[in-house]
């Protein structure tokens, strides 16, 4: 039982950065814009948090800087894809290459330096005596609690508000949404910027909570996994929580296998979460063949106002 609780706790720690990125991707893609730049944006969020936290020693300065840098990257992606209507896949890949290269350059001087402090925890001593639940949530950090709140808020926003109805209409049929009076361009700009800020926050969480020292390319492909998990979760925030923690559990499982002295090479153990994610996506694609994918119907299609319905 203790081993299971340890794996679940490790899954939450490893999965939270992914959860932020998947939630941001869901918000962006629900508006009809493809986001393949998560890897570069997470790296920029991580290196920004590292630079500001090491320089100021204050999370109150580091986290707003992460959000500001991420918002700027989101604004750039929105300008390219919404205003200039460039290929959304190319723009996302360019964002990944740009973020990976710039973060490596900016982080050279601080590589390996430990962060001056930890993210504050929201202690709930009243839960210490509760079996299972107390062990898992009584002493979580504030960013993990924020991720829980964002899951609930985004789910309610998408499925229980008129603004969420507008968002779904925008992703399925921009011309129809335009006829309804929804400001398509402004709405997409807002979603892309807000979603990119969440992705950048995922990179900051990876650095501040999961691996508290900057290392070049420290995301190790998590941005691409986040892109896959958006599909795995079928663009649903509640499912995104389960998917992110599923990947986190696989990541933790490989580490636990190493600890017990397994003869399996560590490189193969590190492949487990990535290989399983690919296999699950292949299975879902096979099982749901011929059925609606659940994705926004106009995902990746640029909107030209004069086009016919």
C-alpha positions, -999 to +999 in steps of 0.1 A: +000+000+000+028+024+009+045+017-025+012+025-043+008+058-024+044+067-032+038+061-069+006+081-068+024+110-050+052+109-075+027+108-104+011+140-091+045+157-089+056+145-123+022+150-139+014+186-127+037+204-153+020+183-180-014+192-166-007+229-170+005+224-205-025+202-215-050+226-201-034+255-220-034+234-252-071+225-247-080+262-244-060+271-275-072+242-297-109+247-286-107+280-303-095+263-335-058+270-334-033+242-334-005+246-308+026+225-314+050+249-296+044+235-261+080+221-258+096+255-266+072+275-245+077+252-214+114+256-218+111+294-219+089+293-189+114+272-170+145+293-179+126+325-171+116+312-137+152+301-131+168+334-141+144+356-121+143+334-090+181+331-088+185+369-094+157+381-070+151+352-047+114+359-050+087+338-065+065+369-065+089+383-092+096+350-110+061+338-117+047+371-132+078+372-154+070+336-166+034+347-174+046+378-192+072+360-214+046+332-222+020+358-230+044+375-255+050+341-272+013+335-273+008+370-288+033+361-315+017+328-323-017+344-324-005+372-347+010+347-371-019+322-372-049+345-367-039+377-383-014+366-410-031+332-413+002+313-417+003+275-415-004+268-378+017+236-378+048+255-391+042+283-366+040+259-337+072+241-348+090+274-352+079+283-316+094+250-304+127+256-322+129+292-311+121+284-275+145+255-273+174+275-288+168+307-268+163+289-235+196+270-240+214+303-247+199+321-218+204+293-193+240+285-200+253+306-171+229+291-145+230+254-156+229+232-126+225+259-100+199+250-073+170+273-068+172+294-036+140+281-021+110+258-027+074+266-037+053+272-005+031+243+005-005+247+015-005+226+047-038+211+060-030+194+093-067+185+097-062+159+068-032+142+083-053+116+100-074+108+070-062+075+054-048+078+018-062+112+011-042+128+039-009+114+027-016+127-009-030+161-004-024+174+032+009+191+022+008+199-015+025+229-030+004+259-041+010+253-078-005+218-076-036+232-059-037+259-086-037+231-112-067+215-095-086+248-094-078+254-131-091+220-141-125+227-124-126+263-136-118+254-172-143+226-173-171+248-159-161+275-184-162+253-214-194+233-206-214+255-182-211+291-194-223+310-224-187+321-230-177+284-232-206+279-257-191+307-278-157+290-275-170+257-288-189+274-316-157+292-326-138+259-327-164+241-347-176+268-371-160+303-371-183+317-398-213+307-378-198+322-346-191+354-365-227+355-377-238+351-341-218+383-332-189+365-315-156+385-322-137+357-338-103+374-339-104+388-304-116+356-290-089+336-306-062+360-295-074+358-259-075+320-259-041+316-275-025+341-251-041+326-220-034+291-231+002+299-238+005+314-203-006+281-188+019+262-209+047+285-197+035+280-161+039+242-167+075+248-175+079+269-144+063+242-122+087+216-138+117+237-126+104+250-093+088+218-080+098+187-099+134+194-108+147+225-089+177+233-111+179+245-147+192+219-172+193+224-209+163+207-226+150+197-192+115+191-205+128+160-223+099+159-247+071+166-222+058+194-245+052+168-272+036+144-247+013+173-237+003+177-274-005+139-275-024+140-242-047+167-255-059+142-281-059+114-254-081+136-232-104+144-262-101+181-254-118+177-220-101+193-189-113+166-164-098+138-186-067+159-189-061+155-152-063+117-154-041+116-186-014+138-171-012+117-139-012+085-160+019+097-177+033+108-143+027+074-129+045+057-157+074+081-153+075+073-115+072+036-122+103+035-143+122+053-116+110+029-089+121-001-110+156+014-111+156+018-073+149-019-067+181-028-087+166-041-119+190-052-146+169-034-173+189-005-188+178+029-175+174+041-211+146+015-217+129+024-184+129+061-193+112+051-226+082+035-208+059+066-205+066+077-241+062+043-256+029+037-237+016+071-247+022+062-284+006+028-280-025+042-263-029+068-290-026+040-316-052+019-298-076+048-294-072+057-331-080+021-340-109+017-316-125+050-327-119+046-364-149+060-383-162+078-352-160+115-344-126+123-329-140+149-304-117+176-318-130+210-329-142+207-364-123+238-377-091+230-359-062+242-380-084+260-406-077+297-408-108+319-409-113+344-436-144+365-429-156+366-465-156+329-469-189+312-474-207+292-446 
